Amino acid sequence: MTSLLAAALIVFGAAALQSCTGFGFAIMATPLLFLIYDPHLAIQLNILLSIVISVIMAPGLYRLLDRGLFKRLLIGGAAGLPLGLLVYLYAPTTTLRGVVGGIVVLLTALMLVRVPIRRSPPADVGTGVLSGLTTTGLGMPGPPLLVYLAGTGTDKETLRSTTLCFFLFVYAASLAVQGVAAGIEPDLWRLSAILLVPTLAGVVVGRKLFTLVDQRTFRYLTLALLGATGLYLVVETVGTL
């Protein structure tokens, strides 16, 4: 019961972050859910709830989509999915925890320093490959895509619409690939049904926060939480070696 309450609080906060900023559900939820559930269950749970959020938020954003970028991301994402499946199937549990923690720490650092990146079609495809890989392997398409689009100076509307539409595709494809190759975790549907309510509540609260909370303050609080979570997972992994 305690673990279920903790999971509900995690998905609520992560959904509020996603709704408020346009990204962040997987970045926040995945490493925290790793502390409660088996990594494979945590990954599939994150993917399924992320699909729900994308379905809710994506309609109406298509008109703001950068279609050229979106197509190139899809091409790369499709190529990255089978690579990520190898990670999902064969990486040890402790390795998965450490990799996720390391990615979160790296992402936090890159977001703090705002690393400039030059945009190009090959880079678009390459980012899609990395996002597809990290989605199937870790349930986290956001880190490579977010760093790339933020580093290239993509405007807020395009970033939000393109990432949400891409997430909808890559999450659904990843869950299908995992289901065919490794099966669906037994507790996935039961936990998803229970956690759907706090997830939807988080989406509603996040929309309210968008108009009430200073974005700079919210950004730094989010980065602090992500950095602390990532460091904890890395330290925990190193301690088990």
GIPEKA-V10783 format. One record per helix or strand. SS is the DSSP state (hx for helix, st for strand). FROM is the first residue (numbers start at 1). LEN is the number of residues. If there is no record, write none. Layout:
ss/from/len
SS/FROM/LEN
SS/FROM/LEN
This chain:
ss/from/len
hx/2/20
hx/25/10
hx/39/20
hx/62/3
hx/67/24
hx/93/21
hx/121/18
hx/142/10
hx/156/27
hx/188/25
hx/215/26
